[in-house]
Amino acid sequence: MYKQILRPILFRFDPEKVHHFSFKSIKLAHQLPGIPSVLKKMFSLEDKRLEREVFGLKFKNPVGLAAGFDKNAELYKELSNLGFGFIEIGTVTPKAQPGNPKKRLFRLQEDSAIINRMGFNNEGVDEVVKRLRKNTDVLIGGNIGKNKVTPNEDAVDDYDFSFEALFDCVDYFVVNVSSPNTPNLRALQDKEPLTKLLSYLEAKNQKKSKPKPILLKIAPDLTESQLLDIIDIVKITKIAGVIATNTTISREGLASENKHEAGGLSGKPLTKSSTEVIRFLSEKSHKAFSIIGVGGIMTPEDALEKLDAGASLVQLYTGFVYEGPGLVKAINQAILERMS
């Protein structure tokens, strides 16, 4: 129904407006008697064999929603009813910021892709914390970044602020230094500043009575040498793992007219490259840390390939937009079919 009826209608309108409309619609639907349970029955797949224990956390299934969709933790409970095993909120910054000027979100329908240059638009960590305090049963990842106006030499302060604010409200953290839409942010992926940042956060983490897993989200555009540095950094800093990958700045092989829009590209063009990054990290590190695979998961087969490459969990974003919530259930069904 989604692909045949809803998507053709929604795709006629501006993607950012559709995103806000969809949020309001999902929120409204969940206020109607009986609808939450109907949606959960339609899209969720409950089976003990789907459960995963990764970096000390128990996931009810290995398919999560990637950061960027529910930036401000407005809809995590409702989205969990669509079958996701976990929800990653953010990217969150210490202070609210509007992000980049509109128009900043573009569909590339011929390529089954999206380009975004949102720029970490969010309401600030304090507003997010207020919403997450109401959470009782959804496993939440907290994706944190720096404010646009914060220079890189002070970036540690921004990550520290959000880490402390969110600590009691999330189950794991993601350090985002790989978005292409905040000026100079990707410079923090260089070995020296990244080691400093992650070492600082992990040291604070270990002083807590119950430390939380800290993950690093990396770009798909890193060279093999840079990926080897990432493996070394994870070992040095002793963080829990990596999310591979964020959006790409590559435009290779695209057919859509708006392919030259600035921003990060996600969706089908990223399928192969993100899987290759996962495989490289897994093999070269000898599976020394956990990996969450994300990037171009448009079919159950795409998800299985990432799991086969070395990912312990997977996340959806663009595939969820193009294929609808049925994709979550289809992936979980494919995982179960492999077991039978």
C-alpha positions as CSV (number, residue, x, y, z in Angstrom):
1,M,0.0,0.0,0.0
2,Y,2.8,2.4,0.9
3,K,4.7,2.1,-2.4
4,Q,1.6,1.8,-4.6
5,I,-0.5,4.6,-3.1
6,L,1.1,6.7,-0.4
7,R,4.6,7.2,-1.8
8,P,3.5,8.4,-5.3
9,I,1.4,11.1,-3.5
10,L,4.0,12.1,-1.0
11,F,6.7,12.3,-3.5
12,R,4.8,15.0,-5.4
13,F,5.6,17.5,-2.6
14,D,8.7,19.1,-1.1
15,P,10.6,16.3,0.9
16,E,11.1,18.4,4.1
17,K,7.5,19.4,4.2
18,V,6.5,15.8,3.6
19,H,8.8,14.8,6.5
20,H,7.0,17.1,8.9
21,F,3.6,16.1,7.5
22,S,4.5,12.4,8.1
23,F,5.5,13.1,11.7
24,K,2.2,14.8,12.4
25,S,0.3,12.0,10.7
26,I,2.0,9.2,12.7
27,K,1.6,11.2,15.9
28,L,-2.1,11.7,15.2
29,A,-2.7,8.1,14.2
30,H,-1.3,6.9,17.5
31,Q,-3.8,9.0,19.4
32,L,-6.7,7.1,17.9
33,P,-8.0,4.1,19.9
34,G,-6.6,0.8,18.8
35,I,-4.3,2.2,16.1
36,P,-1.0,1.7,18.0
37,S,-1.7,-2.0,18.5
38,V,-2.8,-2.4,14.9
39,L,0.4,-0.8,13.5
40,K,2.5,-2.9,15.9
41,K,0.8,-6.1,14.7
42,M,1.2,-5.1,11.1
43,F,4.9,-4.1,11.1
44,S,6.5,-5.7,14.2
45,L,7.9,-9.2,14.3
46,E,8.4,-10.6,17.8
47,D,10.7,-13.6,17.9
48,K,13.3,-14.5,20.5
49,R,15.6,-15.6,17.7
50,L,15.9,-12.0,16.5
51,E,17.3,-10.8,19.8
52,R,20.9,-9.6,19.8
53,E,23.3,-8.7,22.6
54,V,25.7,-6.1,21.3
55,F,28.2,-4.0,23.3
56,G,26.4,-5.1,26.5
57,L,22.9,-4.1,25.3
58,K,20.0,-6.4,24.5
59,F,18.2,-5.5,21.2
60,K,14.8,-7.1,20.5
61,N,15.8,-7.2,16.8
62,P,18.8,-6.0,14.8
63,V,17.1,-3.4,12.6
64,G,17.2,0.1,13.9
65,L,16.3,3.6,12.6
66,A,19.3,5.7,11.8
67,A,19.9,9.2,13.2
68,G,18.5,12.1,11.2
69,F,14.9,11.0,11.0
70,D,13.8,11.7,14.6
71,K,16.3,14.4,15.4
72,N,14.5,15.8,18.4
73,A,13.2,12.6,19.9
74,E,9.6,13.6,19.0
75,L,8.4,10.2,17.7
76,Y,10.6,7.4,19.1
77,K,7.8,5.6,20.8
78,E,5.5,5.7,17.7
79,L,8.4,4.7,15.4
80,S,9.2,1.7,17.6
81,N,5.7,0.4,16.8
82,L,6.7,0.1,13.2
83,G,9.0,-2.7,14.0
84,F,12.4,-1.1,14.8
85,G,14.5,-2.8,17.4
86,F,16.1,0.5,18.4
87,I,15.9,4.2,17.5
88,E,18.8,6.6,17.2
89,I,17.9,10.2,17.8
90,G,19.8,13.3,16.8
91,T,22.2,14.6,15.7
92,V,21.8,16.7,18.8
93,T,23.9,19.8,19.6
94,P,24.2,21.7,22.9
95,K,22.3,24.7,21.7
96,A,19.4,24.8,19.3
97,Q,20.2,25.8,15.7
98,P,18.2,26.2,12.6
99,G,20.5,24.3,10.3
100,N,21.3,25.4,6.7
101,P,19.0,27.6,4.6
102,K,16.1,25.8,2.7
103,K,15.8,24.2,0.3
104,R,18.1,21.5,1.8
105,L,16.6,18.1,1.2
106,F,16.4,16.6,-2.3
107,R,15.0,13.3,-3.7
108,L,16.9,11.6,-6.5
109,Q,14.2,9.2,-7.6
110,E,16.0,7.8,-10.6
111,D,18.8,6.8,-8.2
112,S,16.6,5.8,-5.2
113,A,18.6,8.3,-3.2
114,I,18.4,11.5,-1.1
115,I,20.8,14.4,-0.8
116,N,20.6,16.4,2.4
117,R,22.4,19.5,3.6
118,M,20.3,19.9,6.7
119,G,23.2,21.1,8.9
120,F,22.3,19.6,12.3
121,N,19.0,21.5,12.6
122,N,17.7,20.6,16.1
123,E,16.0,22.1,19.1
124,G,19.1,21.6,21.4
125,V,19.9,18.9,23.9
126,D,17.8,20.2,26.7
127,E,14.6,19.9,24.8
128,V,15.5,16.4,23.7
129,V,16.2,15.4,27.3
130,K,12.8,16.5,28.3
131,R,11.2,14.1,25.8
132,L,13.5,11.2,26.5
133,R,12.7,11.3,30.2
134,K,9.3,10.0,29.3
135,N,10.8,6.8,27.7
136,T,10.1,3.5,29.4
137,D,10.8,0.8,26.9
138,V,12.5,2.0,23.7
139,L,16.2,1.3,23.2
140,I,17.7,4.7,22.3
141,G,20.9,5.8,20.8
142,G,22.0,9.4,21.3
143,N,23.8,10.9,18.3
144,I,25.8,14.0,19.3
145,G,27.6,16.7,17.3
146,K,28.9,20.2,17.6
147,N,27.2,23.5,17.0
148,K,28.1,25.2,13.7
149,V,29.5,28.3,15.5
150,T,31.8,26.2,17.7
151,P,35.4,26.1,16.3
152,N,37.0,22.7,16.0
153,E,39.5,23.5,18.7
154,D,36.6,23.8,21.1
155,A,34.6,20.9,19.8
156,V,35.3,18.6,22.8
157,D,33.3,21.0,25.0
158,D,30.2,20.6,22.8
159,Y,30.4,16.8,22.7
160,D,31.0,16.8,26.5
161,F,28.0,19.0,27.2
162,S,25.6,16.8,25.2
163,F,27.2,13.6,26.6
164,E,26.5,14.7,30.2
165,A,23.0,16.0,29.4
166,L,21.9,12.8,27.7
167,F,23.7,10.3,29.8
168,D,20.8,9.1,31.9
169,C,18.3,9.2,28.9
170,V,20.0,7.1,26.2
171,D,21.4,3.5,26.0
172,Y,24.4,4.3,23.8
173,F,26.1,7.3,22.3
174,V,27.2,8.0,18.7
175,V,29.9,10.6,18.1
176,N,29.2,12.2,14.7
177,V,32.2,13.8,13.1
178,S,31.4,12.6,9.6
179,S,28.5,14.8,8.4
180,P,29.5,16.8,5.3
181,N,27.0,19.6,6.2
182,T,28.8,21.3,9.1
183,P,31.8,23.3,7.9
184,N,35.1,21.6,8.7
185,L,33.4,18.9,10.9
186,R,35.1,16.1,8.9
187,A,38.5,17.5,9.9
188,L,37.7,16.0,13.3
189,Q,38.1,12.5,11.7
190,D,41.8,13.1,11.5
191,K,43.7,10.8,13.8
192,E,45.0,13.3,16.3
193,P,41.8,15.3,17.1
194,L,39.6,12.2,16.9
195,T,41.8,10.3,19.3
196,K,41.7,13.3,21.7
197,L,37.9,13.6,21.5
198,L,37.1,10.0,22.0
199,S,39.7,9.5,24.7
200,Y,38.2,12.4,26.6
201,L,34.7,11.1,26.3
202,E,35.6,7.5,27.2
203,A,37.5,8.6,30.2
204,K,34.5,10.5,31.5
205,N,32.3,7.5,30.6
206,Q,34.4,5.1,32.7
207,K,34.0,7.3,35.7
208,K,30.2,6.7,35.6
209,S,28.8,3.9,37.8
210,K,27.3,2.3,34.7
211,P,29.2,3.4,31.6
212,K,27.4,3.6,28.2
213,P,28.7,2.3,24.9
214,I,30.3,5.0,22.8
215,L,30.3,4.5,19.0
216,L,32.0,6.5,16.2
217,K,30.1,7.3,13.0
218,I,32.4,7.4,10.1
219,A,32.1,8.6,6.5
220,P,32.1,6.2,3.5
221,D,34.7,8.4,1.8
222,L,37.7,7.4,3.9
223,T,40.7,5.9,2.3
224,E,42.1,2.5,3.4
225,S,44.8,4.3,5.3
226,Q,42.3,6.4,7.1
227,L,40.2,3.3,7.9
228,L,43.2,1.6,9.4
229,D,43.6,4.7,11.5
230,I,40.0,4.3,12.6
231,I,40.8,0.7,13.7
232,D,43.8,2.0,15.6
233,I,41.8,4.8,17.2
234,V,39.1,2.4,18.4
235,K,41.8,0.2,20.0
236,I,43.5,3.2,21.7
237,T,40.4,4.9,23.0
238,K,38.6,1.6,23.9
239,I,35.2,2.8,22.6
240,A,32.6,0.2,21.9
241,G,32.4,0.3,18.1
242,V,31.7,2.0,14.8
243,I,28.7,3.0,12.8
244,A,29.5,2.6,9.1
245,T,28.6,4.7,7.3
246,N,27.3,8.3,7.1
247,T,26.3,10.0,3.8
248,T,28.8,10.4,1.0
249,I,30.0,13.4,-0.9
250,S,30.6,11.3,-4.1
251,R,28.3,11.7,-7.0
252,E,29.6,8.9,-9.1
253,G,27.2,7.1,-11.4
254,L,24.1,9.2,-10.6
255,A,21.4,9.8,-13.2
256,S,19.0,12.3,-11.5
257,E,18.9,15.9,-12.7
258,N,19.6,17.3,-9.2
259,K,22.6,15.1,-8.5
260,H,24.9,18.1,-8.2
261,E,23.1,19.6,-5.2
262,A,25.5,20.1,-2.3
263,G,25.2,17.8,0.7
264,G,25.4,14.2,1.8
265,L,24.1,11.5,-0.5
266,S,22.3,8.5,1.0
267,G,20.4,5.6,-0.5
268,K,21.0,3.0,-3.1
269,P,24.2,4.5,-4.5
270,L,25.8,3.9,-1.1
271,T,24.9,0.3,-0.8
272,K,28.1,-1.2,-2.1
273,S,30.6,1.3,-0.7
274,S,29.2,1.2,2.9
275,T,29.2,-2.7,2.8
276,E,32.9,-2.6,1.7
277,V,33.8,-0.3,4.6
278,I,32.1,-2.7,7.0
279,R,33.9,-5.7,5.5
280,F,37.3,-3.9,5.6
281,L,36.9,-2.8,9.3
282,S,35.7,-6.2,10.3
283,E,38.4,-8.2,8.6
284,K,41.4,-5.8,9.3
285,S,40.4,-5.5,13.0
286,H,39.8,-9.3,13.3
287,K,36.3,-8.4,14.5
288,A,37.8,-6.5,17.5
289,F,34.7,-4.3,17.9
290,S,31.0,-4.2,17.0
291,I,29.8,-2.4,13.8
292,I,26.4,-1.0,13.0
293,G,25.9,-1.2,9.3
294,V,24.0,1.7,7.6
295,G,23.9,3.0,4.0
296,G,21.8,2.0,1.1
297,I,19.8,-0.7,2.7
298,M,16.8,-0.8,0.3
299,T,16.0,-4.5,0.4
300,P,16.3,-7.4,2.8
301,E,19.2,-8.7,0.8
302,D,21.1,-5.4,1.3
303,A,20.7,-5.9,5.1
304,L,21.9,-9.5,5.0
305,E,25.0,-8.5,3.0
306,K,25.9,-6.0,5.6
307,L,25.4,-8.6,8.4
308,D,27.5,-11.0,6.4
309,A,30.2,-8.4,5.9
310,G,30.6,-8.1,9.7
311,A,27.8,-5.8,11.0
312,S,26.1,-6.9,14.2
313,L,23.2,-4.6,13.7
314,V,21.8,-2.5,10.8
315,Q,20.0,0.8,10.5
316,L,17.6,2.3,7.9
317,Y,16.9,5.8,6.8
318,T,16.6,6.4,3.0
319,G,15.3,2.8,2.5
320,F,12.6,3.5,5.1
321,V,11.6,6.6,3.1
322,Y,11.5,4.8,-0.3
323,E,10.2,1.4,0.8
324,G,8.1,2.2,3.9
325,P,7.9,0.4,7.2
326,G,7.3,-2.9,5.6
327,L,11.0,-3.1,4.9
328,V,11.8,-3.4,8.6
329,K,9.6,-6.5,8.9
330,A,10.9,-8.0,5.6
331,I,14.5,-7.8,6.9
332,N,13.6,-9.5,10.1
333,Q,11.7,-12.2,8.2
334,A,14.7,-12.7,6.0
335,I,16.9,-13.2,9.0
336,L,14.5,-15.7,10.5
337,E,14.3,-17.6,7.2
338,R,18.0,-18.0,7.2
339,M,17.8,-19.7,10.6
340,S,15.1,-22.2,9.6
